[in-house]
Amino acid sequence: MSFSSDPVVRISNASIFQDNQTVLSDINLELEKGELAFIVGRTGSGKSSLLKTLYADLPLRLGEISIAGYNLNTIKQKEIPLLRRKLGIIFQDFQLFDDRSVSENLFFVMKATGWNDRAKMKKRLAEVLMQVGLGSVDSKMPHQLSGGEQQRVVIARALLNEPALLIADEPTGNLDPEVSDGIFKLFLEINKSGTAILMATHDHTIIGNHPARIFKCEHGKIMDSNLEQFELTTSS
């Protein structure tokens, strides 16, 4: 494991594009190892496009981005799966296979990211499910779980490869407030263990209850609460 002090994310003079439209420009920011930060902004302000660029789902066309030791300017197609092994990616809509059990969902990801020792796979599966508070659901199908439980499975899936950074895009967007708070407290536990977290959210209750650094996407730019003060509107 690298003990470099380099930031887990460094963005220099970058612009983010979606369907040939510039959605964010002149981005300069760094996220340190083990740091937690929120991304806020109105729908369409560029939050998801920024996150997709970070995990190489959208190409970087202008500027420089390094993330988890990879330079997105020079990354080759065959290296993208290697990058994503260092990232945990969490979506609002879970993206679990409905026709596979919890364990089969997790084993699928492990096989896709290079695991092949069955004993080690079973051990890691048990570890991540225990970590998210779901020690006994491995044989259940996703539809047998509540929304909060499904999101915990998604978080477990994201933790399989001990990522340097969790990227979460509206992870509590489909959950009721009480469940959302429990999910976010799980994120805090993960963060305390040393994993950096970058989370896009509209949930002002979470932001209010758990103060952290905030990046705000607005008018094609990103503001950083470490550098300037700004207000959060109800639609941010």
C-alpha atoms as an extended CHARMM CRD file, in Angstrom:
* protein
*
       236  EXT
         1         1  MET       CA              0.0000000000        0.0000000000        0.0000000000  PROA      1               0.0000000000
         2         2  SER       CA              1.2320000000        3.4840000000       -0.8730000000  PROA      2               0.0000000000
         3         3  PHE       CA              1.9310000000        5.9230000000        1.9370000000  PROA      3               0.0000000000
         4         4  SER       CA              2.0740000000        8.9190000000       -0.3920000000  PROA      4               0.0000000000
         5         5  SER       CA              0.7120000000       12.1560000000        1.0460000000  PROA      5               0.0000000000
         6         6  ASP       CA             -0.7390000000       13.1850000000       -2.3050000000  PROA      6               0.0000000000
         7         7  PRO       CA             -4.4370000000       14.1300000000       -2.2700000000  PROA      7               0.0000000000
         8         8  VAL       CA             -6.8050000000       11.3260000000       -3.2730000000  PROA      8               0.0000000000
         9         9  VAL       CA             -8.3280000000       13.7610000000       -5.8030000000  PROA      9               0.0000000000
        10        10  ARG       CA             -6.5710000000       16.6850000000       -7.4740000000  PROA      10              0.0000000000
        11        11  ILE       CA             -8.3590000000       18.7160000000      -10.1570000000  PROA      11              0.0000000000
        12        12  SER       CA             -6.5160000000       21.4810000000      -12.0310000000  PROA      12              0.0000000000
        13        13  ASN       CA             -8.1190000000       23.8800000000      -14.5300000000  PROA      13              0.0000000000
        14        14  ALA       CA            -10.6360000000       21.2340000000      -15.5640000000  PROA      14              0.0000000000
        15        15  SER       CA            -13.9170000000       21.5400000000      -17.4150000000  PROA      15              0.0000000000
        16        16  ILE       CA            -16.6600000000       18.9210000000      -17.2790000000  PROA      16              0.0000000000
        17        17  PHE       CA            -18.7310000000       18.0830000000      -20.3330000000  PROA      17              0.0000000000
        18        18  GLN       CA            -22.0460000000       16.2710000000      -20.7750000000  PROA      18              0.0000000000
        19        19  ASP       CA            -23.3410000000       15.6170000000      -24.3180000000  PROA      19              0.0000000000
        20        20  ASN       CA            -20.8700000000       18.1630000000      -25.7600000000  PROA      20              0.0000000000
        21        21  GLN       CA            -22.1560000000       20.8450000000      -23.3900000000  PROA      21              0.0000000000
        22        22  THR       CA            -19.8310000000       22.4090000000      -20.8230000000  PROA      22              0.0000000000
        23        23  VAL       CA            -21.5150000000       21.9880000000      -17.4420000000  PROA      23              0.0000000000
        24        24  LEU       CA            -18.6320000000       23.0420000000      -15.1670000000  PROA      24              0.0000000000
        25        25  SER       CA            -15.4720000000       24.9830000000      -15.9850000000  PROA      25              0.0000000000
        26        26  ASP       CA            -12.2570000000       26.2080000000      -14.3490000000  PROA      26              0.0000000000
        27        27  ILE       CA            -12.3690000000       23.6150000000      -11.5610000000  PROA      27              0.0000000000
        28        28  ASN       CA             -9.4540000000       23.6290000000       -9.1370000000  PROA      28              0.0000000000
        29        29  LEU       CA             -9.7730000000       21.5320000000       -5.9950000000  PROA      29              0.0000000000
        30        30  GLU       CA             -8.1130000000       18.8580000000       -3.9140000000  PROA      30              0.0000000000
        31        31  LEU       CA             -9.6220000000       16.2190000000       -1.6340000000  PROA      31              0.0000000000
        32        32  GLU       CA             -7.2300000000       14.8380000000        0.9340000000  PROA      32              0.0000000000
        33        33  LYS       CA             -6.9510000000       11.1940000000        1.9280000000  PROA      33              0.0000000000
        34        34  GLY       CA             -9.5140000000       10.4290000000        4.6020000000  PROA      34              0.0000000000
        35        35  GLU       CA            -11.4740000000       13.6420000000        3.9960000000  PROA      35              0.0000000000
        36        36  LEU       CA            -15.2750000000       13.8190000000        3.7400000000  PROA      36              0.0000000000
        37        37  ALA       CA            -16.9760000000       16.4160000000        1.5580000000  PROA      37              0.0000000000
        38        38  PHE       CA            -20.4580000000       17.0770000000        0.1920000000  PROA      38              0.0000000000
        39        39  ILE       CA            -21.3300000000       18.2240000000       -3.3240000000  PROA      39              0.0000000000
        40        40  VAL       CA            -24.5150000000       20.2760000000       -3.5840000000  PROA      40              0.0000000000
        41        41  GLY       CA            -26.3020000000       22.1090000000       -6.3690000000  PROA      41              0.0000000000
        42        42  ARG       CA            -29.5440000000       22.2350000000       -8.2850000000  PROA      42              0.0000000000
        43        43  THR       CA            -30.5570000000       19.3690000000      -10.5520000000  PROA      43              0.0000000000
        44        44  GLY       CA            -28.5690000000       19.7760000000      -13.7640000000  PROA      44              0.0000000000
        45        45  SER       CA            -25.8100000000       21.8390000000      -12.1280000000  PROA      45              0.0000000000
        46        46  GLY       CA            -23.1380000000       19.2510000000      -12.9180000000  PROA      46              0.0000000000
        47        47  LYS       CA            -22.8260000000       17.1980000000       -9.7130000000  PROA      47              0.0000000000
        48        48  SER       CA            -23.3700000000       13.8060000000      -11.3510000000  PROA      48              0.0000000000
        49        49  SER       CA            -21.3220000000       14.7580000000      -14.4160000000  PROA      49              0.0000000000
        50        50  LEU       CA            -18.3890000000       15.6260000000      -12.1660000000  PROA      50              0.0000000000
        51        51  LEU       CA            -18.6420000000       12.3000000000      -10.3360000000  PROA      51              0.0000000000
        52        52  LYS       CA            -18.9480000000       10.3620000000      -13.6050000000  PROA      52              0.0000000000
        53        53  THR       CA            -15.8040000000       12.0880000000      -14.8560000000  PROA      53              0.0000000000
        54        54  LEU       CA            -13.9640000000       11.0920000000      -11.6820000000  PROA      54              0.0000000000
        55        55  TYR       CA            -14.6830000000        7.3950000000      -12.2030000000  PROA      55              0.0000000000
        56        56  ALA       CA            -13.9940000000        7.6850000000      -15.9490000000  PROA      56              0.0000000000
        57        57  ASP       CA            -17.5600000000        7.1550000000      -17.1380000000  PROA      57              0.0000000000
        58        58  LEU       CA            -17.3130000000       10.5150000000      -18.9080000000  PROA      58              0.0000000000
        59        59  PRO       CA            -14.0390000000       11.4520000000      -20.6460000000  PROA      59              0.0000000000
        60        60  LEU       CA            -11.8970000000       14.2920000000      -19.3520000000  PROA      60              0.0000000000
        61        61  ARG       CA            -11.4720000000       16.6860000000      -22.2660000000  PROA      61              0.0000000000
        62        62  LEU       CA             -9.9680000000       19.7810000000      -20.6950000000  PROA      62              0.0000000000
        63        63  GLY       CA             -7.7040000000       20.2270000000      -17.6820000000  PROA      63              0.0000000000
        64        64  GLU       CA             -6.0290000000       17.7070000000      -15.4030000000  PROA      64              0.0000000000
        65        65  ILE       CA             -7.4280000000       15.2590000000      -12.8660000000  PROA      65              0.0000000000
        66        66  SER       CA             -5.5380000000       12.7270000000      -10.7760000000  PROA      66              0.0000000000
        67        67  ILE       CA             -7.5460000000       10.3480000000       -8.6220000000  PROA      67              0.0000000000
        68        68  ALA       CA             -6.4020000000        7.4410000000       -6.4560000000  PROA      68              0.0000000000
        69        69  GLY       CA             -3.0270000000        7.4560000000       -8.1850000000  PROA      69              0.0000000000
        70        70  TYR       CA             -4.3790000000        7.5580000000      -11.7570000000  PROA      70              0.0000000000
        71        71  ASN       CA             -4.0740000000       10.4540000000      -14.2030000000  PROA      71              0.0000000000
        72        72  LEU       CA             -7.3430000000       10.7710000000      -16.1170000000  PROA      72              0.0000000000
        73        73  ASN       CA             -5.5730000000       12.6470000000      -18.9160000000  PROA      73              0.0000000000
        74        74  THR       CA             -3.5160000000        9.6350000000      -19.8550000000  PROA      74              0.0000000000
        75        75  ILE       CA             -5.5550000000        6.6980000000      -18.5110000000  PROA      75              0.0000000000
        76        76  LYS       CA             -5.9750000000        3.8390000000      -20.9760000000  PROA      76              0.0000000000
        77        77  GLN       CA             -9.2600000000        2.0080000000      -21.4470000000  PROA      77              0.0000000000
        78        78  LYS       CA             -7.7820000000       -1.1770000000      -19.9690000000  PROA      78              0.0000000000
        79        79  GLU       CA             -6.7420000000        0.7580000000      -16.8390000000  PROA      79              0.0000000000
        80        80  ILE       CA            -10.2440000000        2.0360000000      -16.0190000000  PROA      80              0.0000000000
        81        81  PRO       CA            -11.2570000000       -1.2010000000      -14.2050000000  PROA      81              0.0000000000
        82        82  LEU       CA             -8.0430000000       -0.8760000000      -12.1560000000  PROA      82              0.0000000000
        83        83  LEU       CA             -8.9830000000        2.6900000000      -11.2240000000  PROA      83              0.0000000000
        84        84  ARG       CA            -12.4580000000        1.6030000000      -10.2020000000  PROA      84              0.0000000000
        85        85  ARG       CA            -11.0290000000       -1.0450000000       -7.8830000000  PROA      85              0.0000000000
        86        86  LYS       CA             -9.6110000000        1.8550000000       -5.8630000000  PROA      86              0.0000000000
        87        87  LEU       CA            -12.9870000000        3.5960000000       -5.7920000000  PROA      87              0.0000000000
        88        88  GLY       CA            -16.2640000000        2.6050000000       -4.1990000000  PROA      88              0.0000000000
        89        89  ILE       CA            -19.1820000000        3.9130000000       -6.2700000000  PROA      89              0.0000000000
        90        90  ILE       CA            -22.6310000000        4.1960000000       -4.7100000000  PROA      90              0.0000000000
        91        91  PHE       CA            -25.7640000000        5.1340000000       -6.6320000000  PROA      91              0.0000000000
        92        92  GLN       CA            -29.2080000000        6.3360000000       -5.5820000000  PROA      92              0.0000000000
        93        93  ASP       CA            -30.9910000000        3.5080000000       -7.3980000000  PROA      93              0.0000000000
        94        94  PHE       CA            -28.9010000000        0.6620000000       -5.8830000000  PROA      94              0.0000000000
        95        95  GLN       CA            -28.1730000000       -1.1340000000       -9.2160000000  PROA      95              0.0000000000
        96        96  LEU       CA            -28.3150000000       -4.6050000000       -7.6850000000  PROA      96              0.0000000000
        97        97  PHE       CA            -29.0840000000       -7.6670000000       -9.8200000000  PROA      97              0.0000000000
        98        98  ASP       CA            -32.6720000000       -8.5490000000       -8.9020000000  PROA      98              0.0000000000
        99        99  ASP       CA            -32.2790000000      -12.1830000000       -9.9710000000  PROA      99              0.0000000000
       100       100  ARG       CA            -29.2430000000      -12.8570000000       -7.7490000000  PROA      100             0.0000000000
       101       101  SER       CA            -28.8800000000      -13.1630000000       -4.0020000000  PROA      101             0.0000000000
       102       102  VAL       CA            -26.9080000000      -10.6650000000       -1.9560000000  PROA      102             0.0000000000
       103       103  SER       CA            -23.8660000000      -12.9420000000       -1.9190000000  PROA      103             0.0000000000
       104       104  GLU       CA            -24.1250000000      -13.5260000000       -5.6860000000  PROA      104             0.0000000000
       105       105  ASN       CA            -24.2700000000       -9.7630000000       -6.2470000000  PROA      105             0.0000000000
       106       106  LEU       CA            -21.0990000000       -9.2820000000       -4.2410000000  PROA      106             0.0000000000
       107       107  PHE       CA            -19.2900000000      -12.2980000000       -5.7190000000  PROA      107             0.0000000000
       108       108  PHE       CA            -20.0270000000      -10.9220000000       -9.2010000000  PROA      108             0.0000000000
       109       109  VAL       CA            -18.1490000000       -7.7140000000       -8.3770000000  PROA      109             0.0000000000
       110       110  MET       CA            -15.2840000000       -9.6150000000       -6.7710000000  PROA      110             0.0000000000
       111       111  LYS       CA            -14.8250000000      -11.8230000000       -9.8160000000  PROA      111             0.0000000000
       112       112  ALA       CA            -15.0060000000       -8.7860000000      -12.1060000000  PROA      112             0.0000000000
       113       113  THR       CA            -12.2570000000       -7.0750000000      -10.1150000000  PROA      113             0.0000000000
       114       114  GLY       CA             -9.8330000000       -9.9800000000      -10.0630000000  PROA      114             0.0000000000
       115       115  TRP       CA            -10.6970000000      -12.1040000000       -7.0240000000  PROA      115             0.0000000000
       116       116  ASN       CA            -10.3970000000      -15.8540000000       -7.6210000000  PROA      116             0.0000000000
       117       117  ASP       CA             -9.6790000000      -17.4940000000       -4.2490000000  PROA      117             0.0000000000
       118       118  ARG       CA            -13.0970000000      -18.7400000000       -3.0880000000  PROA      118             0.0000000000
       119       119  ALA       CA            -12.1270000000      -18.9200000000        0.5870000000  PROA      119             0.0000000000
       120       120  LYS       CA            -10.8060000000      -15.3460000000        0.5960000000  PROA      120             0.0000000000
       121       121  MET       CA            -13.9010000000      -14.1760000000       -1.2870000000  PROA      121             0.0000000000
       122       122  LYS       CA            -16.2460000000      -15.7260000000        1.2920000000  PROA      122             0.0000000000
       123       123  LYS       CA            -14.2100000000      -14.2080000000        4.1330000000  PROA      123             0.0000000000
       124       124  ARG       CA            -14.2860000000      -10.7210000000        2.5800000000  PROA      124             0.0000000000
       125       125  LEU       CA            -18.0090000000      -11.0370000000        1.8300000000  PROA      125             0.0000000000
       126       126  ALA       CA            -18.7230000000      -11.7880000000        5.4980000000  PROA      126             0.0000000000
       127       127  GLU       CA            -16.4920000000       -8.8980000000        6.6140000000  PROA      127             0.0000000000
       128       128  VAL       CA            -18.1940000000       -6.2170000000        4.5200000000  PROA      128             0.0000000000
       129       129  LEU       CA            -21.7070000000       -7.4060000000        5.3630000000  PROA      129             0.0000000000
       130       130  MET       CA            -20.8440000000       -7.3070000000        9.0690000000  PROA      130             0.0000000000
       131       131  GLN       CA            -19.3290000000       -3.8530000000        8.5850000000  PROA      131             0.0000000000
       132       132  VAL       CA            -22.6270000000       -2.4870000000        7.2460000000  PROA      132             0.0000000000
       133       133  GLY       CA            -24.7130000000       -4.2670000000        9.8820000000  PROA      133             0.0000000000
       134       134  LEU       CA            -26.1250000000       -7.0140000000        7.6600000000  PROA      134             0.0000000000
       135       135  GLY       CA            -24.5120000000      -10.1890000000        8.9000000000  PROA      135             0.0000000000
       136       136  SER       CA            -27.3430000000      -12.5550000000        7.9770000000  PROA      136             0.0000000000
       137       137  VAL       CA            -28.7130000000      -11.4490000000        4.5860000000  PROA      137             0.0000000000
       138       138  ASP       CA            -26.2360000000      -13.1160000000        2.2230000000  PROA      138             0.0000000000
       139       139  SER       CA            -28.7640000000      -15.6500000000        0.9120000000  PROA      139             0.0000000000
       140       140  LYS       CA            -31.6450000000      -13.1730000000        0.5260000000  PROA      140             0.0000000000
       141       141  MET       CA            -32.7770000000      -11.6650000000       -2.7600000000  PROA      141             0.0000000000
       142       142  PRO       CA            -32.7820000000       -7.8510000000       -3.1000000000  PROA      142             0.0000000000
       143       143  HSD       CA            -36.5950000000       -7.6960000000       -3.1980000000  PROA      143             0.0000000000
       144       144  GLN       CA            -36.6840000000       -9.3170000000        0.2360000000  PROA      144             0.0000000000
       145       145  LEU       CA            -34.8060000000       -6.3690000000        1.7210000000  PROA      145             0.0000000000
       146       146  SER       CA            -35.9810000000       -2.8860000000        2.6710000000  PROA      146             0.0000000000
       147       147  GLY       CA            -34.6530000000        0.1300000000        0.8050000000  PROA      147             0.0000000000
       148       148  GLY       CA            -32.2440000000        0.9000000000        3.6200000000  PROA      148             0.0000000000
       149       149  GLU       CA            -30.9930000000       -2.6820000000        3.6720000000  PROA      149             0.0000000000
       150       150  GLN       CA            -30.4960000000       -2.6360000000       -0.0970000000  PROA      150             0.0000000000
       151       151  GLN       CA            -28.4420000000        0.5440000000        0.1950000000  PROA      151             0.0000000000
       152       152  ARG       CA            -26.3300000000       -1.0940000000        2.9060000000  PROA      152             0.0000000000
       153       153  VAL       CA            -25.6760000000       -3.9790000000        0.4900000000  PROA      153             0.0000000000
       154       154  VAL       CA            -24.5980000000       -1.4190000000       -2.1140000000  PROA      154             0.0000000000
       155       155  ILE       CA            -22.2250000000        0.1330000000        0.4240000000  PROA      155             0.0000000000
       156       156  ALA       CA            -20.8620000000       -3.3220000000        1.2690000000  PROA      156             0.0000000000
       157       157  ARG       CA            -20.2940000000       -3.9180000000       -2.4360000000  PROA      157             0.0000000000
       158       158  ALA       CA            -18.4250000000       -0.6040000000       -2.6750000000  PROA      158             0.0000000000
       159       159  LEU       CA            -16.1620000000       -1.5870000000        0.2360000000  PROA      159             0.0000000000
       160       160  LEU       CA            -15.0790000000       -4.9820000000       -1.1450000000  PROA      160             0.0000000000
       161       161  ASN       CA            -11.7620000000       -3.7370000000       -2.5260000000  PROA      161             0.0000000000
       162       162  GLU       CA            -10.9550000000       -1.4090000000        0.4030000000  PROA      162             0.0000000000
       163       163  PRO       CA            -11.2490000000        1.7460000000       -1.6980000000  PROA      163             0.0000000000
       164       164  ALA       CA             -9.2480000000        4.9100000000       -1.1110000000  PROA      164             0.0000000000
       165       165  LEU       CA            -12.3450000000        6.9400000000       -1.9920000000  PROA      165             0.0000000000
       166       166  LEU       CA            -16.0940000000        6.3910000000       -1.8580000000  PROA      166             0.0000000000
       167       167  ILE       CA            -18.0340000000        8.3290000000       -4.5030000000  PROA      167             0.0000000000
       168       168  ALA       CA            -21.7020000000        8.5170000000       -3.5590000000  PROA      168             0.0000000000
       169       169  ASP       CA            -24.3190000000       10.0780000000       -5.8600000000  PROA      169             0.0000000000
       170       170  GLU       CA            -27.4780000000       10.9020000000       -3.8510000000  PROA      170             0.0000000000
       171       171  PRO       CA            -27.1310000000        7.7140000000       -1.7510000000  PROA      171             0.0000000000
       172       172  THR       CA            -30.0610000000        8.6330000000        0.5130000000  PROA      172             0.0000000000
       173       173  GLY       CA            -32.2920000000       10.1210000000       -2.1950000000  PROA      173             0.0000000000
       174       174  ASN       CA            -34.7700000000        7.2200000000       -2.1860000000  PROA      174             0.0000000000
       175       175  LEU       CA            -34.8470000000        6.6770000000        1.5690000000  PROA      175             0.0000000000
       176       176  ASP       CA            -36.9580000000        8.1500000000        4.3440000000  PROA      176             0.0000000000
       177       177  PRO       CA            -35.2450000000       10.5390000000        6.8070000000  PROA      177             0.0000000000
       178       178  GLU       CA            -34.7160000000        8.0580000000        9.6420000000  PROA      178             0.0000000000
       179       179  VAL       CA            -33.1850000000        5.4650000000        7.3150000000  PROA      179             0.0000000000
       180       180  SER       CA            -31.1280000000        8.1770000000        5.5990000000  PROA      180             0.0000000000
       181       181  ASP       CA            -29.6050000000        9.2220000000        8.9070000000  PROA      181             0.0000000000
       182       182  GLY       CA            -28.6230000000        5.6210000000        9.6650000000  PROA      182             0.0000000000
       183       183  ILE       CA            -27.0110000000        5.2680000000        6.2440000000  PROA      183             0.0000000000
       184       184  PHE       CA            -25.0480000000        8.4640000000        6.6920000000  PROA      184             0.0000000000
       185       185  LYS       CA            -23.8360000000        7.3970000000       10.1330000000  PROA      185             0.0000000000
       186       186  LEU       CA            -22.4730000000        4.3000000000        8.4020000000  PROA      186             0.0000000000
       187       187  PHE       CA            -20.6140000000        6.6020000000        5.9930000000  PROA      187             0.0000000000
       188       188  LEU       CA            -19.1320000000        8.4070000000        9.0000000000  PROA      188             0.0000000000
       189       189  GLU       CA            -17.8810000000        5.1000000000       10.4360000000  PROA      189             0.0000000000
       190       190  ILE       CA            -16.3000000000        4.2350000000        7.0890000000  PROA      190             0.0000000000
       191       191  ASN       CA            -14.7230000000        7.6830000000        6.9100000000  PROA      191             0.0000000000
       192       192  LYS       CA            -13.2490000000        7.3200000000       10.4220000000  PROA      192             0.0000000000
       193       193  SER       CA            -11.4960000000        4.1670000000        9.2280000000  PROA      193             0.0000000000
       194       194  GLY       CA             -9.5630000000        6.2860000000        6.7030000000  PROA      194             0.0000000000
       195       195  THR       CA            -11.6320000000        6.1420000000        3.5150000000  PROA      195             0.0000000000
       196       196  ALA       CA            -12.2420000000        9.5060000000        1.8410000000  PROA      196             0.0000000000
       197       197  ILE       CA            -15.8630000000       10.2180000000        0.8720000000  PROA      197             0.0000000000
       198       198  LEU       CA            -17.2510000000       12.5430000000       -1.7920000000  PROA      198             0.0000000000
       199       199  MET       CA            -21.0410000000       12.6180000000       -1.5840000000  PROA      199             0.0000000000
       200       200  ALA       CA            -23.5090000000       14.4630000000       -3.8000000000  PROA      200             0.0000000000
       201       201  THR       CA            -26.7100000000       15.1800000000       -1.9000000000  PROA      201             0.0000000000
       202       202  HSD       CA            -29.8290000000       17.3300000000       -1.6720000000  PROA      202             0.0000000000
       203       203  ASP       CA            -30.3680000000       16.2760000000        1.9480000000  PROA      203             0.0000000000
       204       204  HSD       CA            -29.9920000000       19.4690000000        3.9890000000  PROA      204             0.0000000000
       205       205  THR       CA            -30.8110000000       17.6400000000        7.2220000000  PROA      205             0.0000000000
       206       206  ILE       CA            -27.7020000000       15.4800000000        6.8540000000  PROA      206             0.0000000000
       207       207  ILE       CA            -25.5710000000       18.4920000000        5.9370000000  PROA      207             0.0000000000
       208       208  GLY       CA            -26.9360000000       20.4530000000        8.8940000000  PROA      208             0.0000000000
       209       209  ASN       CA            -26.4320000000       17.6240000000       11.3680000000  PROA      209             0.0000000000
       210       210  HSD       CA            -22.9680000000       16.6510000000       10.1590000000  PROA      210             0.0000000000
       211       211  PRO       CA            -20.9560000000       19.7490000000        9.1860000000  PROA      211             0.0000000000
       212       212  ALA       CA            -18.2340000000       19.0500000000        6.6420000000  PROA      212             0.0000000000
       213       213  ARG       CA            -16.5930000000       20.6470000000        3.6540000000  PROA      213             0.0000000000
       214       214  ILE       CA            -19.0570000000       21.5510000000        0.8990000000  PROA      214             0.0000000000
       215       215  PHE       CA            -18.5450000000       21.9940000000       -2.8310000000  PROA      215             0.0000000000
       216       216  LYS       CA            -21.4230000000       23.8800000000       -4.4640000000  PROA      216             0.0000000000
       217       217  CYS       CA            -22.0690000000       23.6220000000       -8.2060000000  PROA      217             0.0000000000
       218       218  GLU       CA            -23.6820000000       26.8290000000       -9.4470000000  PROA      218             0.0000000000
       219       219  HSD       CA            -23.6330000000       28.8010000000      -12.7090000000  PROA      219             0.0000000000
       220       220  GLY       CA            -21.0720000000       26.4630000000      -14.2320000000  PROA      220             0.0000000000
       221       221  LYS       CA            -18.5470000000       26.8730000000      -11.4040000000  PROA      221             0.0000000000
       222       222  ILE       CA            -17.6720000000       25.0710000000       -8.1740000000  PROA      222             0.0000000000
       223       223  MET       CA            -17.4750000000       26.9930000000       -4.9010000000  PROA      223             0.0000000000
       224       224  ASP       CA            -15.5320000000       25.5370000000       -1.9710000000  PROA      224             0.0000000000
       225       225  SER       CA            -16.6680000000       26.2040000000        1.6130000000  PROA      225             0.0000000000
       226       226  ASN       CA            -13.0150000000       26.0500000000        2.6930000000  PROA      226             0.0000000000
       227       227  LEU       CA            -12.3450000000       29.1300000000        0.5650000000  PROA      227             0.0000000000
       228       228  GLU       CA            -15.5670000000       31.1580000000        0.5710000000  PROA      228             0.0000000000
       229       229  GLN       CA            -18.9020000000       31.4570000000        2.3030000000  PROA      229             0.0000000000
       230       230  PHE       CA            -22.1350000000       30.7510000000        0.4700000000  PROA      230             0.0000000000
       231       231  GLU       CA            -25.7350000000       29.9750000000        1.2610000000  PROA      231             0.0000000000
       232       232  LEU       CA            -27.4090000000       26.6410000000        0.6460000000  PROA      232             0.0000000000
       233       233  THR       CA            -30.7930000000       27.0370000000       -1.0230000000  PROA      233             0.0000000000
       234       234  THR       CA            -33.5140000000       24.4460000000       -0.5370000000  PROA      234             0.0000000000
       235       235  SER       CA            -32.9500000000       23.1500000000       -4.0750000000  PROA      235             0.0000000000
       236       236  SER       CA            -29.1650000000       22.7810000000       -3.6420000000  PROA      236             0.0000000000
